[in-house]
Amino acid sequence: MKSTSKQAEKILYILYSFCAIASIISMVSLIVPWQHWAFTLAVSSPSVENCECILNGVATFSTFMGGNVRACHFGAYGLLPCIVFSTIMASYHGYRSCISRTLSPPRTVTLQRVYRGSRGQRVTMSKESENFSYVLDKTNLDDQIFNVAPKQRYLFGHWMSMSIATLFLCVLSFCHTVVITDGYFKTCSQYRNNLGKLLHSTGEEIKVIRNRLSCGAIFDYMDYIQPDANNWRRGESINTGLALQLSITTSSINFFLLIIICLINFYMKWKKFY
């Protein structure tokens, strides 16, 4: 059980570290395109307020506007609990599994029991009830010899509580993945319909745009030809499609890693009883 617990903590240290990294990448990958397009997509509309989000974009008759900013708020900050929890647990398990608690190497010493008032180098605290203490004596070989071993850590025992905590984070991560994935494809679908108007396409060109172009290609068109409603020059073009795909991918990775962590904690709790 002891060796299994140590191995589990090493694995959890690695998994928690990757969870924190994946969550940070997912958040940053969404914040960058969101802030890049915020002013351009923030078109005033009586039906939609705060429509500056790159997710859930809507194509109107005359322009293209973003979705409700709440989706981007959740996508940008929804994984903060995962980052905080994963960072804390990665530090904790990493410290326990990678940093030895050995205070001194194992050694053999001779201990002699003496009464109070005897001179010598004290090794342990005196026992008040028995009125004696231990002193170090390397010359008297008739006394008892002890092997002094290094201190050992207690085994980690909060497996069930960690299983419950990671289960809640799994639900949060799943919701985060669903929200940004759904928003990505809705923006792609809406801009696909808007692209034909911008290109003045007809006939077979419309069929190609609607049936053959991937969402990555649709967002590439958006990066280069989307009119700037606020006459604000954005500078170099951003790769919106790649950034959003990276955000979705890393959020999904974080979700599956949390599932594995939850199963490991549950397995260790089960093994503790059986």
FENLIN-V181004 format. One record per residue. N is the residue number from 0. RES is the residue in one letter. SS is DSSP state (helix for helix, strand for strand, loop for the rest). PSI is psi in degrees with one decimal (NA if undefined). NEAR is the number of other ideal C-beta (glycine too) atoms within 10 Angstrom. Layout:
n->N res->RES ss->SS psi->PSI near->NEAR
n->N res->RES ss->SS psi->PSI near->NEAR
//
This chain:
n->0 res->M ss->loop psi->-38.0 near->9
n->1 res->K ss->helix psi->-47.7 near->9
n->2 res->S ss->helix psi->-37.1 near->7
n->3 res->T ss->helix psi->-40.2 near->13
n->4 res->S ss->helix psi->-40.3 near->19
n->5 res->K ss->helix psi->-42.7 near->15
n->6 res->Q ss->helix psi->-40.7 near->11
n->7 res->A ss->helix psi->-40.4 near->19
n->8 res->E ss->helix psi->-35.3 near->22
n->9 res->K ss->helix psi->-43.4 near->15
n->10 res->I ss->helix psi->-42.4 near->15
n->11 res->L ss->helix psi->-36.6 near->25
n->12 res->Y ss->helix psi->-44.2 near->20
n->13 res->I ss->helix psi->-45.2 near->14
n->14 res->L ss->helix psi->-43.3 near->20
n->15 res->Y ss->helix psi->-37.9 near->25
n->16 res->S ss->helix psi->-44.7 near->18
n->17 res->F ss->helix psi->-33.0 near->17
n->18 res->C ss->helix psi->-46.4 near->29
n->19 res->A ss->helix psi->-43.0 near->23
n->20 res->I ss->helix psi->-45.5 near->18
n->21 res->A ss->helix psi->-39.3 near->25
n->22 res->S ss->helix psi->-41.8 near->29
n->23 res->I ss->helix psi->-44.3 near->18
n->24 res->I ss->helix psi->-41.9 near->18
n->25 res->S ss->helix psi->-43.6 near->29
n->26 res->M ss->helix psi->-46.7 near->22
n->27 res->V ss->helix psi->-39.3 near->14
n->28 res->S ss->helix psi->-23.8 near->22
n->29 res->L ss->helix psi->-38.4 near->32
n->30 res->I ss->helix psi->-38.5 near->16
n->31 res->V ss->helix psi->-55.3 near->18
n->32 res->P ss->helix psi->-31.0 near->22
n->33 res->W ss->helix psi->-50.2 near->25
n->34 res->Q ss->helix psi->-29.0 near->13
n->35 res->H ss->helix psi->-38.9 near->18
n->36 res->W ss->helix psi->0.0 near->23
n->37 res->A ss->helix psi->-48.0 near->15
n->38 res->F ss->helix psi->-35.2 near->14
n->39 res->T ss->helix psi->-40.3 near->22
n->40 res->L ss->helix psi->-7.8 near->24
n->41 res->A ss->loop psi->69.5 near->17
n->42 res->V ss->loop psi->129.8 near->17
n->43 res->S ss->loop psi->134.0 near->9
n->44 res->S ss->loop psi->137.2 near->12
n->45 res->P ss->loop psi->-22.7 near->5
n->46 res->S ss->loop psi->-25.8 near->8
n->47 res->V ss->loop psi->127.0 near->16
n->48 res->E ss->loop psi->148.6 near->10
n->49 res->N ss->loop psi->49.0 near->13
n->50 res->C ss->loop psi->69.8 near->19
n->51 res->E ss->loop psi->8.5 near->19
n->52 res->C ss->strand psi->140.1 near->27
n->53 res->I ss->strand psi->-20.1 near->29
n->54 res->L ss->strand psi->149.4 near->27
n->55 res->N ss->strand psi->39.2 near->21
n->56 res->G ss->strand psi->155.0 near->23
n->57 res->V ss->strand psi->129.0 near->21
n->58 res->A ss->strand psi->122.6 near->17
n->59 res->T ss->loop psi->-177.4 near->13
n->60 res->F ss->loop psi->-34.0 near->6
n->61 res->S ss->loop psi->-16.9 near->7
n->62 res->T ss->loop psi->-179.2 near->16
n->63 res->F ss->strand psi->124.7 near->23
n->64 res->M ss->strand psi->159.3 near->21
n->65 res->G ss->strand psi->174.9 near->26
n->66 res->G ss->strand psi->-179.5 near->22
n->67 res->N ss->loop psi->137.3 near->17
n->68 res->V ss->helix psi->-15.5 near->20
n->69 res->R ss->helix psi->-34.6 near->14
n->70 res->A ss->helix psi->-40.9 near->22
n->71 res->C ss->helix psi->-33.8 near->27
n->72 res->H ss->helix psi->-44.3 near->13
n->73 res->F ss->helix psi->-40.5 near->19
n->74 res->G ss->helix psi->-32.4 near->28
n->75 res->A ss->helix psi->-34.8 near->20
n->76 res->Y ss->helix psi->-0.2 near->14
n->77 res->G ss->loop psi->-25.5 near->22
n->78 res->L ss->loop psi->7.5 near->28
n->79 res->L ss->helix psi->-42.3 near->13
n->80 res->P ss->helix psi->-37.2 near->15
n->81 res->C ss->helix psi->-40.5 near->28
n->82 res->I ss->helix psi->-47.3 near->19
n->83 res->V ss->helix psi->-49.6 near->12
n->84 res->F ss->helix psi->-44.8 near->20
n->85 res->S ss->helix psi->-38.4 near->27
n->86 res->T ss->helix psi->-43.7 near->17
n->87 res->I ss->helix psi->-46.9 near->12
n->88 res->M ss->helix psi->-33.8 near->22
n->89 res->A ss->helix psi->-40.5 near->20
n->90 res->S ss->helix psi->-40.9 near->14
n->91 res->Y ss->helix psi->-53.0 near->15
n->92 res->H ss->helix psi->-33.3 near->22
n->93 res->G ss->helix psi->-40.1 near->17
n->94 res->Y ss->helix psi->-43.7 near->13
n->95 res->R ss->helix psi->-33.6 near->20
n->96 res->S ss->helix psi->-23.7 near->20
n->97 res->C ss->helix psi->-23.8 near->10
n->98 res->I ss->loop psi->117.7 near->8
n->99 res->S ss->loop psi->145.2 near->10
n->100 res->R ss->loop psi->9.9 near->10
n->101 res->T ss->loop psi->122.6 near->11
n->102 res->L ss->loop psi->-30.6 near->7
n->103 res->S ss->loop psi->154.1 near->9
n->104 res->P ss->loop psi->154.0 near->8
n->105 res->P ss->loop psi->140.4 near->9
n->106 res->R ss->strand psi->162.1 near->10
n->107 res->T ss->strand psi->125.9 near->8
n->108 res->V ss->strand psi->157.0 near->14
n->109 res->T ss->strand psi->125.1 near->15
n->110 res->L ss->strand psi->133.6 near->17
n->111 res->Q ss->strand psi->129.5 near->16
n->112 res->R ss->strand psi->126.2 near->14
n->113 res->V ss->strand psi->160.6 near->15
n->114 res->Y ss->strand psi->168.0 near->9
n->115 res->R ss->loop psi->142.9 near->9
n->116 res->G ss->loop psi->-16.1 near->5
n->117 res->S ss->loop psi->147.2 near->11
n->118 res->R ss->loop psi->147.3 near->6
n->119 res->G ss->loop psi->172.7 near->12
n->120 res->Q ss->loop psi->117.9 near->9
n->121 res->R ss->strand psi->139.2 near->11
n->122 res->V ss->loop psi->-43.1 near->14
n->123 res->T ss->loop psi->170.2 near->9
n->124 res->M ss->loop psi->145.8 near->8
n->125 res->S ss->loop psi->146.8 near->11
n->126 res->K ss->strand psi->112.1 near->11
n->127 res->E ss->loop psi->-37.1 near->9
n->128 res->S ss->loop psi->-33.9 near->5
n->129 res->E ss->loop psi->-6.1 near->9
n->130 res->N ss->loop psi->42.4 near->9
n->131 res->F ss->strand psi->165.5 near->14
n->132 res->S ss->strand psi->171.3 near->18
n->133 res->Y ss->strand psi->139.2 near->19
n->134 res->V ss->strand psi->151.6 near->16
n->135 res->L ss->strand psi->129.5 near->12
n->136 res->D ss->loop psi->104.5 near->18
n->137 res->K ss->loop psi->-0.2 near->10
n->138 res->T ss->loop psi->-30.6 near->7
n->139 res->N ss->loop psi->99.3 near->9
n->140 res->L ss->loop psi->-6.7 near->8
n->141 res->D ss->loop psi->-15.5 near->7
n->142 res->D ss->loop psi->167.3 near->14
n->143 res->Q ss->strand psi->142.2 near->8
n->144 res->I ss->strand psi->133.3 near->9
n->145 res->F ss->strand psi->146.8 near->13
n->146 res->N ss->strand psi->114.6 near->8
n->147 res->V ss->strand psi->111.3 near->12
n->148 res->A ss->loop psi->157.8 near->11
n->149 res->P ss->loop psi->156.7 near->12
n->150 res->K ss->loop psi->144.7 near->9
n->151 res->Q ss->loop psi->148.6 near->9
n->152 res->R ss->loop psi->153.6 near->14
n->153 res->Y ss->loop psi->148.3 near->6
n->154 res->L ss->loop psi->144.5 near->14
n->155 res->F ss->loop psi->131.2 near->18
n->156 res->G ss->loop psi->4.3 near->11
n->157 res->H ss->loop psi->46.8 near->11
n->158 res->W ss->helix psi->-43.9 near->18
n->159 res->M ss->helix psi->-42.4 near->14
n->160 res->S ss->helix psi->-37.1 near->11
n->161 res->M ss->helix psi->-33.6 near->21
n->162 res->S ss->helix psi->-43.7 near->19
n->163 res->I ss->helix psi->-42.6 near->12
n->164 res->A ss->helix psi->-45.9 near->18
n->165 res->T ss->helix psi->-26.8 near->29
n->166 res->L ss->helix psi->-42.3 near->16
n->167 res->F ss->helix psi->-39.2 near->13
n->168 res->L ss->helix psi->-32.5 near->23
n->169 res->C ss->helix psi->-44.6 near->20
n->170 res->V ss->helix psi->-43.2 near->12
n->171 res->L ss->helix psi->-45.1 near->19
n->172 res->S ss->helix psi->-37.4 near->28
n->173 res->F ss->helix psi->-45.3 near->17
n->174 res->C ss->helix psi->-39.9 near->13
n->175 res->H ss->helix psi->-45.1 near->26
n->176 res->T ss->helix psi->-42.6 near->24
n->177 res->V ss->helix psi->-42.8 near->13
n->178 res->V ss->helix psi->-48.8 near->19
n->179 res->I ss->helix psi->-31.9 near->26
n->180 res->T ss->helix psi->-45.8 near->18
n->181 res->D ss->helix psi->-42.6 near->13
n->182 res->G ss->helix psi->-35.8 near->25
n->183 res->Y ss->helix psi->-48.5 near->24
n->184 res->F ss->helix psi->-29.7 near->15
n->185 res->K ss->helix psi->-42.7 near->16
n->186 res->T ss->helix psi->-41.1 near->28
n->187 res->C ss->helix psi->-45.9 near->20
n->188 res->S ss->helix psi->-42.5 near->15
n->189 res->Q ss->helix psi->-41.1 near->19
n->190 res->Y ss->helix psi->-25.6 near->20
n->191 res->R ss->helix psi->-41.3 near->19
n->192 res->N ss->helix psi->-32.5 near->13
n->193 res->N ss->helix psi->-23.5 near->21
n->194 res->L ss->helix psi->-38.0 near->23
n->195 res->G ss->helix psi->-35.8 near->15
n->196 res->K ss->helix psi->-41.8 near->13
n->197 res->L ss->helix psi->-35.8 near->14
n->198 res->L ss->helix psi->-5.1 near->13
n->199 res->H ss->loop psi->44.4 near->7
n->200 res->S ss->loop psi->151.2 near->15
n->201 res->T ss->loop psi->162.2 near->8
n->202 res->G ss->loop psi->-123.6 near->7
n->203 res->E ss->helix psi->-28.1 near->8
n->204 res->E ss->helix psi->-40.0 near->13
n->205 res->I ss->helix psi->-40.8 near->14
n->206 res->K ss->helix psi->-40.8 near->10
n->207 res->V ss->helix psi->-44.9 near->12
n->208 res->I ss->helix psi->-42.2 near->18
n->209 res->R ss->helix psi->-26.6 near->14
n->210 res->N ss->helix psi->-23.2 near->8
n->211 res->R ss->loop psi->-33.0 near->8
n->212 res->L ss->loop psi->132.8 near->15
n->213 res->S ss->loop psi->168.1 near->10
n->214 res->C ss->helix psi->-32.5 near->17
n->215 res->G ss->helix psi->-41.8 near->14
n->216 res->A ss->helix psi->-37.5 near->15
n->217 res->I ss->helix psi->-44.0 near->20
n->218 res->F ss->helix psi->-28.4 near->24
n->219 res->D ss->helix psi->-42.3 near->17
n->220 res->Y ss->helix psi->-41.0 near->18
n->221 res->M ss->helix psi->-38.5 near->25
n->222 res->D ss->helix psi->-31.7 near->18
n->223 res->Y ss->helix psi->-29.0 near->7
n->224 res->I ss->helix psi->-2.5 near->10
n->225 res->Q ss->loop psi->122.6 near->21
n->226 res->P ss->loop psi->146.7 near->9
n->227 res->D ss->loop psi->107.9 near->10
n->228 res->A ss->loop psi->-25.8 near->15
n->229 res->N ss->loop psi->13.3 near->10
n->230 res->N ss->loop psi->39.0 near->8
n->231 res->W ss->loop psi->123.8 near->9
n->232 res->R ss->loop psi->119.0 near->6
n->233 res->R ss->loop psi->-12.4 near->13
n->234 res->G ss->loop psi->-142.2 near->7
n->235 res->E ss->loop psi->148.2 near->5
n->236 res->S ss->loop psi->143.8 near->12
n->237 res->I ss->loop psi->152.5 near->16
n->238 res->N ss->loop psi->82.7 near->15
n->239 res->T ss->helix psi->-44.5 near->23
n->240 res->G ss->helix psi->-45.0 near->21
n->241 res->L ss->helix psi->-41.4 near->15
n->242 res->A ss->helix psi->-44.8 near->20
n->243 res->L ss->helix psi->-38.5 near->28
n->244 res->Q ss->helix psi->-38.5 near->17
n->245 res->L ss->helix psi->-39.3 near->17
n->246 res->S ss->helix psi->-43.3 near->28
n->247 res->I ss->helix psi->-43.9 near->22
n->248 res->T ss->helix psi->-48.0 near->16
n->249 res->T ss->helix psi->-31.9 near->23
n->250 res->S ss->helix psi->-39.0 near->28
n->251 res->S ss->helix psi->-40.7 near->18
n->252 res->I ss->helix psi->-43.0 near->19
n->253 res->N ss->helix psi->-39.9 near->30
n->254 res->F ss->helix psi->-47.0 near->22
n->255 res->F ss->helix psi->-34.8 near->15
n->256 res->L ss->helix psi->-39.5 near->25
n->257 res->L ss->helix psi->-34.9 near->28
n->258 res->I ss->helix psi->-45.0 near->16
n->259 res->I ss->helix psi->-42.7 near->15
n->260 res->I ss->helix psi->-43.4 near->25
n->261 res->C ss->helix psi->-42.5 near->19
n->262 res->L ss->helix psi->-38.3 near->12
n->263 res->I ss->helix psi->-45.3 near->19
n->264 res->N ss->helix psi->-41.9 near->23
n->265 res->F ss->helix psi->-39.9 near->17
n->266 res->Y ss->helix psi->-41.9 near->14
n->267 res->M ss->helix psi->-35.0 near->23
n->268 res->K ss->helix psi->-41.8 near->16
n->269 res->W ss->helix psi->-41.3 near->12
n->270 res->K ss->helix psi->-26.9 near->13
n->271 res->K ss->helix psi->-32.0 near->14
n->272 res->F ss->helix psi->-27.1 near->5
n->273 res->Y ss->loop psi->NA near->4
//
